[in-house]
């Protein structure tokens, strides 16, 4: 909802107070000098002025991405090893991460995986953040000085950046068992839906109570896969790869040894980066769900042995639709 003030010609949109954007201001100023505009009543002029400003205000967007870089993080200043923050489901201006920060070492936030773009920093001087205490988040557009953030204690922190309100809060996390590097993993490879495109990798989300464990339920086909750590980086990033001595173990970096999926099916995939383990559990398509079938949901057919069938011919199959599975006879 937009709230305007004719006295100040000011708009508040989505909690952001945006004052007379440059383009709109130029247009309004030109109108103010014209005879037509001067002939209008004060209230009408206020409405027109604010209408011009709201176009710019409504079109303002939060950054699409936010990453953490700096010596305080595991990846240091290596952009390919930056920490990806996750956008909040409730607020597109809010980004979150639960990761380890080293004490007395610097960090800041980037909106692109490159230098010279919009950054969020501490401002004119460095700032040591206190656990649970909100601090200003200063954009590089507002302050050219590259002041960094610090923490005084090495620990895992819940980090929350609100780009609309321009604030940052770091709070010591409940989970401190192992130092956390990532907010998510991305499964890529010929066995996955997105193939070898890192940007289309299958996201594996962190467990709410154990953020060192990542999981996803996804369809896999015959092919290879591995686990990436940065959805915005290229193949120079660090990957979790197969331990040659144990299929159920992972290694971080090293030789490009991938997992081979031999059977097409839906799998529950779990990676535990603390235990350095991985599991691929085939989901039983014959399991009957308690969720009611949605009439307009797409139907997927499987053989009784669990193999997905694109175009079923005559026979007995398991049909999954809308979260419910039933045995059907196709004639």
SERO-4910 file (N, C-alpha, C, O; in steps of 0.05 Angstrom, whole numbers):
BEGIN
 pado doro    nc1    nc2    nc3   cac1   cac2   cac3    cc1    cc2    cc3    oc1    oc2    oc3
  Unk    A     17    -24      0      0      0      0     18     25      0     37     26     15
  Unk    A     11     44    -16     26     69    -18     12     91     -1    -12     94     -3
  Unk    A     27    105     16     17    126     32     30    152     24     55    153     23
  Unk    A     15    173     17     27    197      8     21    221     26      0    221     39
  Unk    A     39    240     26     35    264     41     37    288     22     59    293     12
  Unk    A     15    302     17     16    325     -2     34    347      7     44    363     -9
  Unk    A     38    350     34     55    371     44     84    367     36     98    386     28
  Unk    A     93    340     37    121    334     31    124    321      4    146    317     -6
  Unk    A    101    315     -9    102    300    -34    120    275    -31    140    272    -45
  Unk    A    112    259    -12    129    236     -3    112    211     -3     89    212      4
  Unk    A    124    189    -11    110    164    -12    123    144      7    147    143      9
  Unk    A    106    127     19    117    104     34    105     79     22     81     75     22
  Unk    A    123     62     11    115     38     -3    128     14      9    152     12     10
  Unk    A    111     -5     19    121    -30     31    140    -25     54    159    -41     57
  Unk    A    136     -4     69    153      2     92    178     19     84    193     26    102
  Unk    A    181     25     59    203     41     49    194     70     45    174     74     30
  Unk    A    207     89     57    200    117     52    218    127     30    243    130     34
  Unk    A    207    133      7    223    141    -16    215    169    -24    192    175    -30
  Unk    A    235    187    -23    229    215    -27    237    223    -55    261    222    -62
  Unk    A    218    232    -71    222    245    -97    246    234   -112    267    246   -112
  Unk    A    242    212   -126    263    200   -142    272    220   -164    256    237   -173
  Unk    A    297    218   -172    309    238   -189    293    244   -214    288    267   -221
  Unk    A    285    222   -228    271    226   -253    245    239   -249    237    258   -263
  Unk    A    230    229   -229    203    241   -223    206    270   -214    189    286   -221
  Unk    A    227    276   -199    231    303   -189    235    322   -213    225    344   -213
  Unk    A    251    313   -232    257    330   -255    231    336   -271    227    358   -279
  Unk    A    214    315   -274    189    319   -288    171    338   -273    159    356   -285
  Unk    A    169    335   -247    152    352   -230    162    381   -231    146    399   -232
  Unk    A    189    384   -230    200    411   -231    193    425   -257    187    449   -257
  Unk    A    195    410   -279    188    422   -305    159    431   -306    153    452   -316
  Unk    A    142    414   -295    114    420   -294    108    445   -276     91    461   -282
  Unk    A    123    446   -254    119    468   -236    125    495   -249    113    516   -242
  Unk    A    144    495   -268    151    520   -282    132    527   -304    133    549   -315
  Unk    A    115    508   -312     97    513   -335     73    528   -325     65    527   -302
  Unk    A     61    543   -344     37    558   -338     13    540   -331     -3    547   -314
  Unk    A     12    517   -344    -10    498   -339     -9    489   -311    -30    489   -297
  Unk    A     15    481   -301     17    471   -274     11    492   -254     -2    487   -233
  Unk    A     21    517   -259     17    539   -240    -12    546   -238    -21    557   -217
  Unk    A    -28    540   -258    -56    546   -257    -73    527   -241    -97    532   -236
  Unk    A    -62    504   -234    -76    484   -219    -78    492   -190    -61    506   -179
  Unk    A    -99    482   -177   -102    486   -148    -80    471   -133    -69    451   -143
  Unk    A    -74    480   -108    -53    468    -92    -57    438    -88    -38    422    -91
  Unk    A    -81    429    -81    -86    401    -76    -82    384   -101    -71    363   -100
  Unk    A    -92    395   -124    -88    380   -149    -59    378   -156    -50    357   -166
  Unk    A    -43    399   -151    -14    397   -156     -1    376   -138     17    362   -147
  Unk    A    -10    375   -114      1    355    -95     -4    327   -105     13    309   -104
  Unk    A    -29    322   -114    -36    296   -124    -19    289   -148     -8    267   -150
  Unk    A    -16    308   -167      0    303   -191     29    297   -184     42    279   -195
  Unk    A     40    313   -166     68    310   -158     72    282   -146     91    268   -153
  Unk    A     55    274   -128     58    249   -114     53    225   -134     66    204   -131
  Unk    A     35    229   -153     31    208   -173     56    202   -189     62    179   -196
  Unk    A     70    224   -195     95    220   -210    116    205   -193    130    188   -203
  Unk    A    117    212   -168    138    200   -151    132    170   -145    150    154   -143
  Unk    A    107    163   -144    100    136   -137    107    116   -159    112     92   -153
  Unk    A    109    126   -183    117    108   -205    145     98   -200    150     74   -203
  Unk    A    163    116   -192    190    107   -186    191     90   -161    206     71   -159
  Unk    A    175     98   -141    175     83   -115    166     55   -118    177     36   -107
  Unk    A    144     51   -134    133     25   -137    151      7   -154    150    -17   -151
  Unk    A    167     19   -171    185      3   -188    211     -4   -175    226    -20   -186
  Unk    A    216      7   -151    241      1   -137    241    -28   -128    221    -38   -117
  Unk    A    263    -42   -132    265    -70   -125    287    -74   -105    307    -60   -104
  Unk    A    283    -94    -88    305   -103    -71    324   -119    -88    318   -128   -110
  Unk    A    349   -123    -78    368   -139    -92    358   -167    -95    345   -178    -77
  Unk    A    364   -180   -117    356   -207   -122    372   -227   -106    364   -250   -102
  Unk    A    396   -219    -98    414   -237    -85    432   -222    -65    435   -198    -67
  Unk    A    443   -236    -46    461   -225    -26    480   -246    -17    472   -268    -10
  Unk    A    506   -240    -18    526   -259     -9    545   -246     11    547   -221     11
  Unk    A    557   -262     28    576   -252     48    604   -259     39    610   -281     31
  Unk    A    622   -239     40    650   -243     34    667   -230     56    658   -213     70
  Unk    A    692   -240     59    710   -228     78    725   -249     94    718   -273     93
  Unk    A    747   -241    107    763   -259    122    749   -273    145    758   -293    155
  Unk    A    726   -262    153    711   -274    175    697   -299    166    688   -315    183
  Unk    A    694   -303    140    679   -326    129    699   -347    120    723   -342    117
  Unk    A    689   -372    116    706   -394    108    719   -389     81    742   -398     76
  Unk    A    705   -375     63    715   -371     36    732   -346     32    743   -341     11
  Unk    A    735   -330     53    751   -306     52    740   -287     30    716   -282     29
  Unk    A    759   -276     14    751   -257     -7    748   -270    -34    745   -257    -55
  Unk    A    748   -297    -35    744   -312    -60    714   -311    -66    698   -323    -52
  Unk    A    706   -298    -88    678   -295    -95    664   -321   -100    641   -324    -93
  Unk    A    678   -340   -111    666   -366   -117    660   -382    -91    644   -401    -91
  Unk    A    673   -374    -70    669   -387    -44    654   -369    -24    655   -373      0
  Unk    A    640   -349    -35    624   -331    -18    601   -346     -6    592   -367    -17
  Unk    A    590   -336     15    567   -349     29    541   -338     18    536   -314     20
  Unk    A    525   -355      6    499   -347     -5    479   -343     17    474   -362     32
  Unk    A    467   -320     19    445   -315     37    418   -323     24    415   -321      0
  Unk    A    400   -333     40    374   -342     30    353   -320     33    350   -308     55
  Unk    A    338   -315     12    317   -294     13    293   -305     29    285   -328     26
  Unk    A    282   -288     47    260   -296     64    235   -301     47    230   -287     27
  Unk    A    220   -322     54    195   -328     40    174   -307     46    156   -303     30
  Unk    A    176   -294     69    156   -274     77    162   -246     67    143   -230     64
  Unk    A    187   -239     63    194   -212     56    218   -213     36    240   -221     43
  Unk    A    214   -204     12    234   -205     -9    258   -186     -4    279   -189    -16
  Unk    A    255   -168     15    277   -150     22    295   -161     44    315   -149     51
  Unk    A    287   -184     55    302   -196     78    318   -220     69    307   -238     56
  Unk    A    343   -221     76    361   -244     70    372   -255     97    378   -240    115
  Unk    A    374   -282     98    383   -295    122    405   -315    117    407   -326     95
  Unk    A    421   -319    137    442   -340    136    449   -348    164    450   -331    182
  Unk    A    455   -374    168    466   -383    193    493   -396    186    494   -418    176
  Unk    A    514   -381    192    541   -390    185    561   -381    206    554   -365    224
  Unk    A    585   -391    204    606   -385    223    621   -360    215    627   -356    192
  Unk    A    626   -343    235    642   -319    231    666   -319    251    662   -325    274
  Unk    A    690   -313    241    713   -312    258    715   -285    271    709   -264    259
  Unk    A    724   -285    296    726   -261    312    748   -242    300    769   -251    291
  Unk    A    742   -216    302    761   -195    295    771   -197    266    793   -188    260
  Unk    A    755   -208    249    761   -209    220    737   -196    205    714   -198    214
  Unk    A    743   -184    183    723   -167    170    705   -182    150    713   -203    139
  Unk    A    681   -171    145    663   -181    125    644   -159    116    640   -139    130
  Unk    A    632   -164     93    611   -146     82    593   -161     64    597   -185     60
  Unk    A    574   -148     51    553   -161     35    554   -150      7    555   -126      2
  Unk    A    552   -169    -13    552   -161    -41    525   -169    -53    513   -189    -46
  Unk    A    516   -153    -73    491   -160    -87    497   -174   -114    478   -183   -127
  Unk    A    522   -175   -122    530   -188   -147    556   -203   -141    571   -195   -123
  Unk    A    562   -224   -156    587   -238   -153    608   -225   -169    619   -236   -189
  Unk    A    615   -201   -161    635   -185   -174    640   -159   -159    623   -151   -143
  Unk    A    662   -146   -165    669   -122   -151    659    -98   -167    656    -99   -191
  Unk    A    654    -76   -152    645    -51   -165    615    -49   -169    606    -30   -181
  Unk    A    600    -68   -158    571    -66   -158    560    -57   -131    576    -49   -114
  Unk    A    534    -57   -128    522    -48   -103    531    -67    -80    528    -91    -82
  Unk    A    541    -54    -59    549    -69    -35    535    -58    -11    526    -35    -11
  Unk    A    534    -74     10    524    -64     36    546    -68     57    556    -90     60
  Unk    A    552    -46     71    576    -46     88    569    -32    114    546    -26    120
  Unk    A    591    -27    130    587    -14    156    585     16    154    576     29    172
  Unk    A    595     27    132    593     56    129    621     69    129    640     58    119
  Unk    A    622     93    141    647    109    141    669     97    157    693    103    153
  Unk    A    663     79    176    683     66    193    674     38    199    651     31    195
  Unk    A    692     22    209    685     -6    216    667     -7    240    667     11    256
  Unk    A    651    -29    241    632    -32    263    634    -61    273    633    -80    258
  Unk    A    637    -64    299    636    -90    312    608    -96    321    597    -82    338
  Unk    A    595   -116    309    567   -122    315    565   -137    341    581   -155    347
  Unk    A    545   -130    357    539   -144    381    516   -163    377    497   -157    363
  Unk    A    517   -187    389    497   -207    385    469   -197    393    464   -188    415
  Unk    A    450   -199    373    423   -191    378    417   -161    376    395   -153    381
  Unk    A    437   -145    370    434   -116    369    434   -106    340    453   -112    325
  Unk    A    413    -93    332    410    -83    305    430    -61    299    435    -44    316
  Unk    A    440    -61    275    460    -40    267    453    -31    239    440    -45    223
  Unk    A    461     -6    231    456      4    204    471    -12    183    494    -21    187
  Unk    A    458    -16    161    469    -29    137    471     -8    116    451      1    106
  Unk    A    495      1    109    500     24     92    507     15     64    525     -1     60
  Unk    A    492     25     44    498     18     17    521     34      6    527     56     15
  Unk    A    535     22    -13    558     36    -26    549     60    -42    565     78    -48
  Unk    A    523     62    -49    513     85    -62    510    109    -43    511    132    -52
  Unk    A    505    103    -18    502    124      2    528    133     15    530    156     24
  Unk    A    547    115     16    573    121     29    595    107     15    596     82     15
  Unk    A    614    122      3    636    109    -12    657     95      5    671     77     -5
  Unk    A    659    102     30    679     90     47    673     61     52    650     54     59
  Unk    A    692     43     49    688     14     50    692      4     79    710    -13     83
  Unk    A    676     13     97    677      4    125    666    -25    127    646    -31    115
  Unk    A    680    -42    142    672    -70    144    659    -75    171    661    -60    190
  Unk    A    646    -99    173    634   -109    198    654   -129    211    670   -142    197
  Unk    A    651   -131    238    667   -150    253    649   -162    275    628   -150    281
  Unk    A    656   -185    285    645   -196    310    667   -201    329    690   -205    321
  Unk    A    661   -200    355    683   -202    375    687   -231    384    706   -237    398
  Unk    A    669   -249    377    671   -277    385    667   -296    361    648   -292    346
  Unk    A    685   -315    358    682   -335    337    659   -354    343    659   -366    365
  Unk    A    640   -356    325    616   -373    331    599   -375    305    604   -360    286
  Unk    A    579   -393    306    558   -393    286    538   -371    293    530   -368    316
  Unk    A    530   -356    273    512   -334    277    488   -335    258    491   -343    235
  Unk    A    464   -328    268    441   -323    251    443   -294    242    443   -276    258
  Unk    A    446   -291    216    451   -264    204    426   -256    188    416   -271    171
  Unk    A    415   -233    194    391   -223    181    396   -195    170    402   -177    185
  Unk    A    394   -192    143    396   -166    131    369   -157    119    357   -172    104
  Unk    A    361   -134    127    336   -122    116    344    -99     98    351    -77    108
  Unk    A    342   -103     72    351    -82     53    332    -59     51    340    -37     43
  Unk    A    307    -63     58    287    -41     58    292    -22     81    293      2     78
  Unk    A    297    -34    105    302    -17    128    331    -11    132    339      5    149
  Unk    A    348    -24    116    377    -20    117    388    -26    145    401     -9    157
  Unk    A    382    -50    154    392    -59    180    404    -87    178    398   -102    160
  Unk    A    422    -93    197    433   -120    199    433   -127    228    439   -111    246
  Unk    A    427   -153    233    428   -164    260    442   -191    259    436   -208    243
  Unk    A    462   -194    277    475   -221    280    469   -230    308    473   -216    327
  Unk    A    460   -255    310    453   -267    336    467   -294    338    465   -310    320
  Unk    A    480   -298    360    494   -324    364    473   -346    361    453   -347    375
  Unk    A    479   -365    343    460   -387    337    458   -408    358    477   -411    374
  Unk    A    436   -422    359    433   -444    378    451   -467    371    461   -481    389
  Unk    A    456   -472    346    473   -494    336    502   -485    336    509   -466    322
  Unk    A    518   -498    352    547   -492    353    565   -517    351    588   -516    357
  Unk    A    553   -539    343    568   -565    343    591   -564    324    613   -574    330
  Unk    A    587   -553    300    608   -551    280    606   -525    266    584   -514    263
  Unk    A    628   -515    256    628   -489    242    613   -492    215    619   -510    199
  Unk    A    593   -475    211    576   -477    187    587   -459    165    594   -436    169
  Unk    A    588   -471    141    599   -457    117    577   -448     98    579   -427     85
  Unk    A    555   -464     96    535   -460     75    507   -456     86    501   -466    108
  Unk    A    491   -443     70    462   -440     77    445   -460     61    422   -465     68
  Unk    A    457   -472     40    443   -491     23    464   -505      6    487   -495      4
  Unk    A    456   -527     -6    473   -540    -27    456   -542    -52    431   -540    -51
  Unk    A    469   -545    -75    455   -547   -100    464   -572   -115    488   -575   -121
  Unk    A    446   -590   -121    452   -615   -135    451   -610   -165    431   -601   -176
  Unk    A    473   -617   -178    475   -613   -207    485   -639   -220    498   -655   -207
  Unk    A    480   -641   -246    491   -664   -261    470   -675   -280    447   -667   -280
  Unk    A    479   -694   -297    461   -705   -317    438   -721   -305    418   -727   -319
  Unk    A    440   -728   -279    419   -743   -266    397   -725   -256    375   -735   -248
  Unk    A    401   -699   -255    382   -680   -243    366   -666   -264    372   -667   -288
  Unk    A    345   -652   -255    327   -638   -273    341   -615   -288    336   -611   -311
  Unk    A    359   -601   -274    372   -578   -286    398   -585   -301    411   -567   -311
  Unk    A    405   -610   -302    429   -618   -316    454   -606   -303    456   -605   -278
  Unk    A    472   -597   -320    497   -585   -310    496   -555   -306    516   -542   -302
  Unk    A    472   -544   -308    469   -515   -303    468   -510   -273    449   -518   -259
  Unk    A    488   -496   -263    489   -491   -234    466   -473   -225    454   -478   -204
  Unk    A    459   -454   -242    437   -436   -235    410   -450   -233    391   -440   -221
  Unk    A    408   -474   -246    383   -490   -245    386   -515   -227    370   -534   -230
  Unk    A    406   -515   -210    411   -537   -193    388   -542   -173    374   -523   -166
  Unk    A    384   -566   -165    363   -573   -145    373   -564   -118    393   -575   -107
  Unk    A    359   -545   -105    367   -535    -79    362   -556    -58    342   -569    -57
  Unk    A    382   -559    -40    379   -576    -17    380   -558      8    401   -545     13
  Unk    A    358   -556     22    355   -537     43    366   -548     70    366   -572     74
  Unk    A    375   -530     86    386   -538    112    363   -546    131    342   -534    131
  Unk    A    369   -566    148    350   -574    168    347   -552    189    367   -539    196
  Unk    A    323   -548    199    317   -526    217    332   -530    244    341   -510    256
  Unk    A    335   -554    253    348   -559    279    377   -568    276    393   -565    295
  Unk    A    384   -577    253    412   -585    247    421   -573    221    419   -587    200
  Unk    A    430   -548    221    436   -534    195    461   -545    181    469   -534    161
  Unk    A    474   -566    192    496   -579    178    485   -601    160    501   -614    145
  Unk    A    459   -606    161    447   -627    145    429   -615    124    412   -597    130
  Unk    A    432   -624     99    416   -613     77    401   -635     62    412   -657     59
  Unk    A    377   -629     54    361   -651     42    342   -640     20    336   -616     19
  Unk    A    334   -659      3    314   -652    -18    302   -678    -27    315   -699    -28
  Unk    A    276   -677    -34    262   -699    -48    260   -691    -77    248   -670    -83
  Unk    A    271   -707    -94    272   -699   -122    273   -724   -140    281   -746   -132
  Unk    A    264   -720   -165    266   -741   -185    294   -741   -197    304   -721   -205
  Unk    A    306   -765   -198    332   -768   -211    330   -789   -232    314   -808   -231
  Unk    A    346   -786   -253    347   -805   -275    375   -816   -276    393   -807   -262
  Unk    A    379   -835   -294    406   -847   -297    426   -826   -305    421   -811   -325
  Unk    A    447   -823   -291    467   -803   -297    485   -797   -273    484   -811   -252
  Unk    A    500   -775   -275    519   -767   -254    508   -743   -239    491   -729   -249
  Unk    A    519   -739   -215    513   -715   -199    534   -709   -179    550   -727   -171
  Unk    A    534   -684   -170    551   -676   -147    537   -652   -134    516   -643   -144
  Unk    A    549   -641   -113    535   -621    -97    552   -595    -97    575   -594    -87
  Unk    A    540   -573   -107    553   -547   -108    546   -532    -82    528   -538    -68
  Unk    A    562   -511    -78    560   -495    -53    552   -465    -59    546   -450    -40
  Unk    A    551   -457    -85    545   -430    -91    530   -429   -118    541   -434   -139
  Unk    A    504   -423   -116    487   -424   -140    494   -401   -160    486   -403   -183
  Unk    A    508   -381   -151    515   -358   -168    543   -361   -181    550   -346   -199
  Unk    A    559   -380   -171    586   -383   -181    588   -403   -204    569   -417   -210
  Unk    A    612   -405   -215    617   -424   -236    629   -450   -226    626   -457   -202
  Unk    A    642   -464   -244    653   -490   -237    680   -488   -222    693   -508   -216
  Unk    A    689   -463   -216    712   -460   -200    706   -459   -170    723   -456   -153
  Unk    A    680   -463   -163    672   -464   -135    680   -491   -123    688   -509   -137
  Unk    A    676   -493    -97    681   -519    -83    656   -536    -85    634   -527    -81
  Unk    A    661   -562    -90    639   -582    -91    643   -603    -70    665   -609    -62
  Unk    A    620   -615    -62    621   -640    -46    620   -663    -66    602   -665    -82
  Unk    A    640   -681    -64    644   -702    -83    644   -729    -70    645   -731    -45
  Unk    A    644   -750    -86    643   -777    -76    670   -787    -65    691   -783    -78
  Unk    A    669   -799    -42    692   -811    -30    696   -838    -44    678   -856    -42
  Unk    A    718   -842    -57    723   -867    -72    723   -892    -54    718   -914    -64
  Unk    A    729   -888    -29    730   -911    -11    703   -919      1    700   -940     12
  Unk    A    683   -901     -2    657   -906     10    636   -889     -5    637   -865     -4
  Unk    A    616   -902    -18    595   -888    -33    578   -870    -15    567   -851    -24
  Unk    A    577   -878     11    561   -862     30    576   -840     43    565   -827     61
  Unk    A    600   -835     34    617   -813     46    621   -791     25    621   -796      1
  Unk    A    626   -767     34    632   -744     17    659   -733     24    669   -736     46
  Unk    A    671   -720      4    696   -704      8    691   -676     -2    674   -672    -20
  Unk    A    705   -657      9    701   -629      2    724   -621    -16    747   -618     -7
  Unk    A    718   -618    -42    739   -611    -61    754   -636    -70    747   -659    -64
  Unk    A    776   -631    -85    792   -654    -95    783   -663   -122    771   -648   -138
  Unk    A    790   -688   -128    784   -699   -154    754   -700   -159    738   -704   -141
  Unk    A    746   -696   -185    718   -693   -192    704   -720   -194    695   -729   -215
  Unk    A    703   -734   -171    689   -760   -170    660   -756   -163    653   -746   -142
  Unk    A    642   -764   -182    614   -759   -179    599   -785   -172    610   -807   -175
  Unk    A    574   -782   -163    557   -805   -159    543   -813   -185    537   -795   -201
  Unk    A    539   -838   -189    525   -849   -212    498   -860   -204    496   -879   -188
  Unk    A    477   -848   -214    450   -859   -209    443   -878   -232    445   -871   -255
  Unk    A    435   -902   -225    429   -922   -245    399   -927   -250    392   -938   -271
  Unk    A    383   -918   -231    354   -924   -234    338   -898   -231    341   -883   -211
  Unk    A    321   -893   -250    304   -869   -249    283   -873   -228    268   -893   -229
  Unk    A    280   -853   -210    260   -855   -189    260   -829   -174    276   -811   -179
  Unk    A    242   -826   -155    242   -804   -136    258   -812   -112    255   -834   -100
  Unk    A    277   -794   -104    295   -800    -82    293   -779    -60    289   -755    -66
  Unk    A    297   -788    -35    303   -769    -13    334   -769    -11    346   -789     -5
  Unk    A    345   -745    -16    374   -742    -16    382   -726      8    371   -704     12
  Unk    A    401   -735     24    409   -721     48    440   -720     49    453   -741     46
  Unk    A    450   -696     54    479   -693     57    484   -681     84    472   -660     91
  Unk    A    501   -693    100    509   -684    127    538   -675    125    556   -692    124
  Unk    A    543   -649    124    570   -639    120    587   -640    146    611   -637    145
  Unk    A    574   -645    169    588   -649    194    598   -678    196    621   -683    202
  Unk    A    581   -697    189    588   -725    190    602   -734    164    613   -755    162
  Unk    A    600   -716    143    612   -722    116    599   -747    104    613   -765     95
  Unk    A    573   -748    105    558   -771     94    537   -762     74    529   -738     74
  Unk    A    528   -780     57    507   -775     38    490   -800     37    499   -823     39
  Unk    A    464   -796     32    446   -819     28    426   -813      6    417   -791      3
  Unk    A    420   -834    -10    400   -833    -31    379   -854    -25    385   -878    -28
  Unk    A    356   -846    -16    335   -865     -9    312   -863    -29    299   -842    -32
  Unk    A    307   -885    -43    286   -885    -63    259   -884    -49    253   -900    -31
  Unk    A    242   -865    -58    215   -863    -46    197   -884    -58    196   -888    -82
  Unk    A    183   -898    -41    165   -919    -50    140   -907    -61    124   -896    -46
  Unk    A    135   -909    -88    112   -896   -100     86   -910    -92     64   -899    -97
  Unk    A     87   -934    -81     62   -948    -73     52   -940    -46     30   -949    -38
  Unk    A     68   -924    -32     59   -915     -5     35   -898     -8     35   -878    -23
  Unk    A     14   -904      7    -12   -889      5    -10   -864     23     -6   -867     47
  Unk    A    -15   -841     11    -14   -816     26    -42   -810     37    -62   -819     26
  Unk    A    -42   -795     59    -68   -786     70    -78   -761     57   -100   -752     63
  Unk    A    -62   -749     40    -71   -725     26    -91   -732      4    -86   -750    -11
  Unk    A   -112   -717      3   -133   -722    -17   -122   -715    -45   -106   -696    -48
  Unk    A   -131   -729    -65   -123   -724    -93   -137   -698   -103   -161   -694   -100
  Unk    A   -121   -681   -115   -132   -658   -128   -139   -666   -157   -122   -677   -171
  Unk    A   -163   -660   -165   -173   -669   -191   -156   -658   -214   -153   -670   -235
  Unk    A   -146   -634   -210   -131   -621   -232   -101   -625   -230    -86   -614   -246
  Unk    A    -92   -641   -211    -63   -646   -208    -54   -666   -229    -70   -684   -237
  Unk    A    -30   -663   -239    -20   -682   -260    -17   -710   -248     -8   -713   -226
  Unk    A    -23   -730   -264    -20   -758   -255      6   -769   -265     14   -764   -288
  Unk    A     20   -783   -248     46   -796   -255     43   -826   -250     32   -834   -230
  Unk    A     52   -842   -269     48   -871   -268     75   -885   -263     96   -877   -274
  Unk    A     74   -906   -247     98   -922   -241     90   -952   -244     67   -960   -241
  Unk    A    111   -968   -252    107   -997   -251    106  -1005   -222    113   -990   -204
  Unk    A     98  -1030   -217     96  -1040   -189    124  -1042   -177    126  -1044   -152
  Unk    A    145  -1042   -193    172  -1042   -182    183  -1014   -178    206  -1011   -170
  Unk    A    167   -993   -184    175   -966   -178    188   -951   -201    198   -929   -196
  Unk    A    187   -961   -225    198   -947   -248    177   -929   -260    155   -937   -266
  Unk    A    185   -903   -264    166   -884   -275    161   -890   -305    179   -897   -320
  Unk    A    135   -887   -312    127   -893   -340    114   -868   -352     95   -858   -341
  Unk    A    125   -859   -374    115   -834   -386     88   -839   -400     69   -823   -397
  Unk    A     86   -861   -415     61   -867   -430     53   -896   -424     61   -914   -438
  Unk    A     37   -900   -403     30   -928   -396     13   -942   -417     -6   -930   -428
  Unk    A     20   -967   -422      4   -984   -440    -13  -1002   -422    -13   -998   -398
  Unk    A    -26  -1022   -433    -43  -1039   -418    -27  -1053   -396     -6  -1064   -401
  Unk    A    -39  -1053   -371    -25  -1065   -349    -33  -1053   -323    -51  -1036   -321
  Unk    A    -20  -1062   -301    -26  -1052   -274     -4  -1032   -266     20  -1038   -270
  Unk    A    -12  -1009   -256      7   -988   -249      0   -976   -222    -22   -980   -211
  Unk    A     18   -961   -211     13   -943   -188     10   -915   -199     29   -904   -211
  Unk    A    -13   -903   -194    -17   -875   -203    -15   -856   -179    -29   -860   -159
  Unk    A      2   -836   -182      5   -816   -161     -7   -790   -172      1   -780   -194
  Unk    A    -25   -779   -157    -38   -754   -165    -46   -738   -140    -60   -748   -123
  Unk    A    -37   -713   -139    -44   -696   -117    -35   -706    -90    -48   -700    -70
  Unk    A    -13   -721    -89     -3   -731    -64    -14   -757    -55     -7   -767    -34
  Unk    A    -32   -769    -71    -44   -795    -65    -36   -816    -85    -34   -810   -109
  Unk    A    -31   -841    -75    -23   -863    -93    -44   -885    -92    -53   -893    -71
  Unk    A    -51   -895   -116    -70   -917   -118    -61   -935   -141    -48   -927   -160
  Unk    A    -69   -961   -138    -64   -980   -160    -86   -978   -180   -110   -977   -173
  Unk    A    -78   -978   -206    -98   -975   -227    -92   -996   -249    -69  -1005   -252
  Unk    A   -113  -1003   -264   -110  -1021   -287   -115  -1004   -312   -136   -992   -315
  Unk    A    -95  -1004   -329    -97   -990   -354   -104  -1011   -376    -89  -1030   -379
  Unk    A   -126  -1006   -390   -135  -1025   -411   -129  -1015   -438   -136  -1028   -458
***
